[in-house]
Amino acid sequence: MIEDTPLAFDAPIERGTVAELVARRIMAMISARALRPGDQLPPERELAESLGVSRPSLREAIRGLSILGVVKSRQGGGAYITDLDAESLLGPIRFFLSLEDVNVRELYDARSLIESDVARRAAVNMSEAQLDALAAILAGQAGTLNDARAFRVSDFAFHEAIWQGCGNAFLRRIGESLNVLGLEVRKRASETAGVLERSYRDHCRLLEALRRRDADSAAAAAETHMQNVFQSTIAQEGGQG
């Protein structure tokens, strides 16, 4: 006979801490566009009074939002909403990524899927002016092959131009986010001999396909580039994957 189990409806519902509730309120205001990137939060005393909470609880909430990349504090200058871009918001996920080798493989698998579809769409949607701007970025990139840091800046600009040109804001955001997640594991690989030259050649092939308005070739070039990036990354990390 199955024993009766007591219903759980009479169990008290756990409320979040005051700090959690404050953090949720601030995040809800951001979602509702009542707070926007770059906005300064009211002074600590004023904000605590308006929310009806203690200043220590408010400080705890702000610290939590800072870890999440939602709020940044300036010494003597109060707290501000961040730009809410991928660089600001993906810190916790980057930390998670650093804990699991398999996540690097999965990251580049996802990037291959996204970047190939972005390139396919960009081949159709990019204007001639956008393609000219992309070519200018690539021309400048040729001079950064001996400077890994400068190349990474140019590399981001190159991909960003394609994300913008694909004509889909969601794909642009996803592409940017996945790129940012790969930056930490990519840094050492980008300083290995030959890696930047191969990426530059990949970029040239991708631009050529975009210029021809060849969606299938652009998608294939983007996917090949992502696989090359992955292989050089895991080679630098110890050959795993």
Backbone hydrogen bonds, N-H to C=O, Kabsch-Sander energy under -0.5 kcal/mol:
donor,donor_aa,acceptor,acceptor_aa,energy
11,A,8,A,-1.8
14,E,12,P,-0.5
21,L,17,T,-2.3
22,V,18,V,-2.4
23,A,19,A,-2.6
24,R,20,E,-2.6
25,R,21,L,-2.1
26,I,22,V,-2.3
27,M,23,A,-2.5
28,A,24,R,-2.5
29,M,25,R,-2.1
30,I,26,I,-1.8
31,S,27,M,-2.4
32,A,28,A,-2.0
33,R,30,I,-1.5
34,A,29,M,-2.4
35,L,29,M,-1.5
38,G,81,I,-1.8
38,G,82,T,-0.6
39,D,36,R,-2.6
41,L,79,A,-3.0
47,L,43,P,-3.0
48,A,44,E,-2.7
49,E,45,R,-2.1
50,S,46,E,-2.3
51,L,47,L,-1.9
52,G,48,A,-1.0
53,V,48,A,-2.3
58,L,54,S,-2.0
59,R,55,R,-2.7
60,E,56,P,-2.2
61,A,57,S,-2.0
62,I,58,L,-2.4
63,R,59,R,-2.4
64,G,60,E,-2.1
65,L,61,A,-2.3
66,S,62,I,-1.9
67,I,63,R,-2.0
68,L,64,G,-1.6
69,G,66,S,-1.0
70,V,65,L,-2.6
71,V,65,L,-1.2
72,K,80,Y,-2.7
74,R,78,G,-2.8
77,G,74,R,-2.7
78,G,74,R,-0.7
80,Y,72,K,-3.0
81,I,39,D,-2.8
82,T,70,V,-2.3
89,L,85,D,-2.2
90,L,86,A,-1.8
94,R,90,L,-2.5
95,F,91,G,-2.0
96,F,92,P,-2.0
97,L,93,I,-2.7
98,S,94,R,-1.7
99,L,95,F,-0.6
99,L,96,F,-1.4
100,E,96,F,-0.7
100,E,97,L,-0.9
103,N,100,E,-0.7
104,V,100,E,-0.6
104,V,101,D,-1.3
105,R,101,D,-0.9
106,E,102,V,-2.1
107,L,103,N,-2.7
108,Y,104,V,-2.1
109,D,105,R,-1.8
110,A,106,E,-2.4
111,R,107,L,-2.5
112,S,108,Y,-2.1
113,L,109,D,-1.7
114,I,110,A,-2.6
115,E,111,R,-3.2
116,S,112,S,-1.7
117,D,113,L,-1.6
118,V,114,I,-2.8
119,A,115,E,-2.5
120,R,116,S,-2.1
121,R,117,D,-2.3
122,A,118,V,-2.7
123,A,119,A,-2.1
124,V,120,R,-0.6
124,V,121,R,-0.8
125,N,121,R,-2.6
126,M,122,A,-2.5
131,L,127,S,-2.3
132,D,128,E,-2.3
133,A,129,A,-2.1
134,L,130,Q,-2.2
135,A,131,L,-2.3
136,A,132,D,-2.0
137,I,133,A,-1.9
138,L,134,L,-2.2
139,A,135,A,-2.3
140,G,136,A,-2.0
141,Q,137,I,-1.9
142,A,138,L,-1.3
143,G,140,G,-1.3
144,T,141,Q,-2.2
145,L,142,A,-0.6
147,D,144,T,-2.2
151,F,147,D,-2.5
152,R,148,A,-2.3
153,V,149,R,-1.7
154,S,150,A,-2.2
155,D,151,F,-3.3
156,F,152,R,-2.2
157,A,153,V,-2.0
158,F,154,S,-2.5
159,H,155,D,-2.4
160,E,156,F,-2.9
161,A,157,A,-2.1
162,I,158,F,-1.2
163,W,159,H,-2.8
164,Q,160,E,-2.7
165,G,161,A,-1.8
166,C,162,I,-1.2
166,C,163,W,-0.6
167,G,164,Q,-1.0
168,N,163,W,-0.5
172,R,168,N,-2.2
173,R,169,A,-2.1
174,I,170,F,-2.6
175,G,171,L,-2.9
176,E,172,R,-2.4
177,S,173,R,-2.4
178,L,174,I,-2.7
179,N,175,G,-2.0
180,V,176,E,-2.4
181,L,177,S,-2.2
182,G,178,L,-1.3
183,L,179,N,-0.6
183,L,180,V,-1.2
184,E,180,V,-0.5
186,R,182,G,-1.3
187,K,183,L,-1.3
190,S,186,R,-2.1
191,E,187,K,-0.5
191,E,188,R,-1.2
192,T,189,A,-1.8
195,V,192,T,-1.7
196,L,192,T,-0.6
198,R,194,G,-1.8
199,S,195,V,-2.2
200,Y,196,L,-2.6
201,R,197,E,-2.2
202,D,198,R,-2.4
203,H,199,S,-2.5
204,C,200,Y,-2.2
205,R,201,R,-2.2
206,L,202,D,-2.2
207,L,203,H,-2.7
208,E,204,C,-2.3
209,A,205,R,-2.0
210,L,206,L,-2.2
211,R,207,L,-2.7
212,R,208,E,-1.8
213,R,210,L,-1.0
214,D,209,A,-2.3
215,A,213,R,-1.0
218,A,214,D,-2.4
219,A,215,A,-2.4
220,A,216,D,-2.3
221,A,217,S,-2.6
222,A,218,A,-2.3
223,E,219,A,-2.3
224,T,220,A,-2.5
225,H,221,A,-2.2
226,M,222,A,-2.2
227,Q,223,E,-2.2
228,N,224,T,-2.4
229,V,225,H,-2.5
230,F,226,M,-2.5
231,Q,227,Q,-2.6
232,S,228,N,-2.3
233,T,229,V,-1.9
234,I,230,F,-2.7
235,A,231,Q,-1.7
236,Q,232,S,-1.5
237,E,233,T,-1.7
238,G,235,A,-0.8
239,G,234,I,-3.0
240,Q,234,I,-0.7
